[in-house]
Amino acid sequence: MEQQNINIAPYAKSAIKLLMGPVFEDQQEIWEEVIQYQVELTKYFEKIALEVVIDKRDGYAYLKQIELDESGSTIGLVRRMPLTYDLTLVCVLLRDWLLEFESNDLESTNLYITPKEFRERMEMFFKEKTNELKFIKELNRHFDQCVEMGFLKLVNKDAALTDDYRYEVKRILKARITTDELAKFKQQLEDELESV
């Protein structure tokens, strides 16, 4: 007979998963628990200055730090991950591709890409071959970082070459890079390209 501790909250598992990173709809058991205990999780995390952000339409949930004052200070529980320029560029271009996909593809529900397809979209940003070759070498590392952050999910690595692995672009990227931020960064990129 299984012994149950009555002091353990029924949403404990989903609370821990949220502390570890984003939760997605395809993590069915945890996702259902997050939805079922949304009110309780919200109250629990508010006590430690965290907000539970749940996007049911796009199928993700994550924790966001509540700012304690006008200067933007937080309790520091959730690790802030500043992105390098190259990783920011990767995320912005993925976000732009996701926006384009959602605007044009009404039949498919998810955007799937390969590193090869992504590299083809990035060619305009690398005029010099030395820079392009360097970035190609780093692309797999950037893809791995995007997987760690929950922006990409490796769904098919049966291909002989890593260039042909298939990744799903996760919609949580929309929470990290809003359409306003996307437009601002794209304008910066265009200005940079014109000045070259």
C-alpha positions as CSV (number, residue, x, y, z in Angstrom):
1,M,0.0,0.0,0.0
2,E,1.4,3.4,-1.0
3,Q,1.8,5.9,1.8
4,Q,0.9,9.5,0.9
5,N,2.1,12.5,2.9
6,I,-0.9,14.8,3.3
7,N,1.5,17.8,3.7
8,I,2.7,17.5,0.1
9,A,0.6,19.7,-2.3
10,P,-1.0,17.9,-5.2
11,Y,0.7,20.3,-7.6
12,A,4.2,19.8,-6.2
13,K,5.5,18.0,-9.3
14,S,4.3,20.7,-11.7
15,A,5.7,23.4,-9.4
16,I,9.1,21.8,-9.4
17,K,9.0,21.3,-13.2
18,L,8.2,25.0,-13.6
19,L,11.1,26.0,-11.4
20,M,13.4,23.9,-13.7
21,G,12.2,25.6,-16.9
22,P,9.2,25.9,-19.3
23,V,6.5,23.3,-19.4
24,F,4.9,22.4,-22.8
25,E,1.6,20.9,-23.8
26,D,3.4,17.8,-25.2
27,Q,4.5,17.0,-21.6
28,Q,0.9,15.8,-21.2
29,E,0.9,14.7,-17.5
30,I,2.7,17.8,-16.2
31,W,0.8,20.1,-18.5
32,E,-2.6,18.8,-17.3
33,E,-1.5,19.3,-13.7
34,V,-0.4,22.9,-14.4
35,I,-3.8,23.6,-16.0
36,Q,-5.7,21.8,-13.2
37,Y,-3.9,23.6,-10.4
38,Q,-3.4,27.0,-12.2
39,V,-5.0,29.0,-9.3
40,E,-3.1,27.2,-6.6
41,L,0.2,27.5,-8.5
42,T,-0.3,31.2,-9.0
43,K,-1.0,31.8,-5.3
44,Y,2.0,29.6,-4.3
45,F,4.5,31.4,-6.6
46,E,3.2,34.9,-5.9
47,K,4.4,34.4,-2.3
48,I,8.0,34.2,-3.6
49,A,7.6,37.0,-6.2
50,L,7.1,34.8,-9.3
51,E,4.3,34.9,-11.8
52,V,3.0,31.8,-13.6
53,V,2.6,32.6,-17.2
54,I,0.3,30.1,-19.1
55,D,-0.4,30.3,-22.7
56,K,-3.0,27.7,-23.4
57,R,-3.4,28.6,-27.1
58,D,0.3,28.1,-27.9
59,G,0.7,25.3,-25.2
60,Y,3.4,26.5,-22.8
61,A,3.9,27.7,-19.2
62,Y,6.8,29.3,-17.5
63,L,7.8,31.4,-14.4
64,K,8.5,35.1,-14.7
65,Q,10.0,37.2,-11.9
66,I,7.9,39.9,-10.5
67,E,9.7,43.2,-10.4
68,L,9.9,44.5,-6.8
69,D,10.5,48.2,-7.6
70,E,10.8,50.8,-10.4
71,S,14.5,49.8,-10.9
72,G,13.4,46.3,-12.0
73,S,15.0,44.4,-9.1
74,T,13.8,40.9,-8.4
75,I,14.4,38.3,-5.8
76,G,16.8,36.6,-8.2
77,L,15.4,33.1,-8.1
78,V,14.9,32.7,-11.8
79,R,18.2,32.8,-13.6
80,R,18.4,35.6,-16.2
81,M,20.1,34.4,-19.4
82,P,21.6,37.2,-21.4
83,L,22.1,36.2,-25.0
84,T,25.2,36.7,-27.1
85,Y,24.8,38.7,-30.3
86,D,25.0,35.5,-32.4
87,L,22.5,33.7,-30.2
88,T,20.2,36.7,-30.2
89,L,20.4,36.8,-34.0
90,V,19.5,33.0,-34.1
91,C,16.5,33.6,-31.8
92,V,15.3,36.7,-33.7
93,L,15.5,34.9,-37.0
94,L,13.7,31.8,-35.6
95,R,11.0,34.2,-34.1
96,D,10.6,35.9,-37.5
97,W,10.3,32.5,-39.3
98,L,7.7,31.5,-36.7
99,L,5.7,34.7,-37.3
100,E,5.9,34.2,-41.1
101,F,4.8,30.5,-40.6
102,E,1.8,31.5,-38.5
103,S,0.8,34.2,-41.0
104,N,1.0,31.9,-44.1
105,D,0.6,28.3,-43.2
106,L,-3.0,27.6,-42.1
107,E,-2.8,23.8,-42.5
108,S,0.2,22.9,-40.3
109,T,0.1,23.4,-36.5
110,N,3.9,23.4,-35.8
111,L,6.9,24.8,-37.6
112,Y,9.7,22.3,-38.3
113,I,13.1,23.3,-39.5
114,T,16.6,21.8,-40.2
115,P,19.9,23.5,-39.5
116,K,20.5,23.4,-43.3
117,E,17.3,25.3,-44.0
118,F,18.1,27.8,-41.2
119,R,21.6,28.4,-42.6
120,E,20.2,29.1,-46.0
121,R,18.0,31.8,-44.5
122,M,21.0,33.4,-42.7
123,E,23.3,33.7,-45.8
124,M,22.5,37.4,-46.3
125,F,24.0,38.2,-42.9
126,F,27.4,36.7,-43.7
127,K,29.0,38.4,-46.7
128,E,32.6,37.3,-45.9
129,K,33.2,33.6,-46.2
130,T,35.4,33.5,-43.2
131,N,32.6,34.8,-41.0
132,E,30.1,32.5,-42.6
133,L,32.3,29.4,-42.1
134,K,32.8,30.4,-38.4
135,F,29.1,30.9,-37.9
136,I,28.3,27.5,-39.6
137,K,30.6,25.8,-37.1
138,E,28.8,27.5,-34.2
139,L,25.3,27.0,-35.5
140,N,24.9,23.5,-33.9
141,R,26.1,25.0,-30.6
142,H,23.4,27.7,-30.9
143,F,20.8,25.1,-31.8
144,D,21.8,23.1,-28.7
145,Q,21.4,26.3,-26.6
146,C,18.0,27.0,-28.1
147,V,17.0,23.4,-27.1
148,E,18.2,24.0,-23.6
149,M,16.2,27.2,-23.3
150,G,13.1,25.5,-24.7
151,F,12.9,27.4,-28.0
152,L,13.7,24.4,-30.1
153,K,12.8,20.7,-29.7
154,L,14.8,18.1,-31.5
155,V,12.1,15.8,-33.0
156,N,13.9,13.7,-35.6
157,K,17.6,12.9,-35.5
158,D,17.4,9.8,-37.8
159,A,19.1,11.6,-40.6
160,A,22.7,10.7,-41.5
161,L,23.8,14.3,-41.2
162,T,23.1,16.8,-38.3
163,D,22.3,19.3,-41.0
164,D,19.1,17.3,-41.7
165,Y,17.9,16.9,-38.1
166,R,14.4,18.2,-37.6
167,Y,13.6,20.7,-34.9
168,E,10.2,22.0,-33.8
169,V,10.3,25.8,-33.2
170,K,8.5,26.2,-29.9
171,R,6.0,29.1,-29.5
172,I,7.4,30.1,-26.1
173,L,9.9,32.0,-28.3
174,K,7.1,34.6,-28.7
175,A,7.2,35.3,-25.0
176,R,11.0,35.9,-25.1
177,I,10.9,38.0,-28.2
178,T,7.7,40.1,-28.6
179,T,6.6,41.4,-32.0
180,D,7.8,44.9,-30.9
181,E,11.2,43.6,-30.0
182,L,11.3,41.6,-33.2
183,A,10.6,44.7,-35.3
184,K,13.2,46.8,-33.4
185,F,15.9,44.1,-33.8
186,K,15.1,43.6,-37.5
187,Q,15.4,47.3,-38.1
188,Q,18.9,47.3,-36.4
189,L,19.9,44.3,-38.6
190,E,18.7,46.2,-41.8
191,D,20.6,49.3,-40.7
192,E,23.8,47.2,-40.1
193,L,23.4,45.5,-43.5
194,E,23.0,48.9,-45.3
195,S,26.1,50.3,-43.6
196,V,28.3,47.3,-44.8
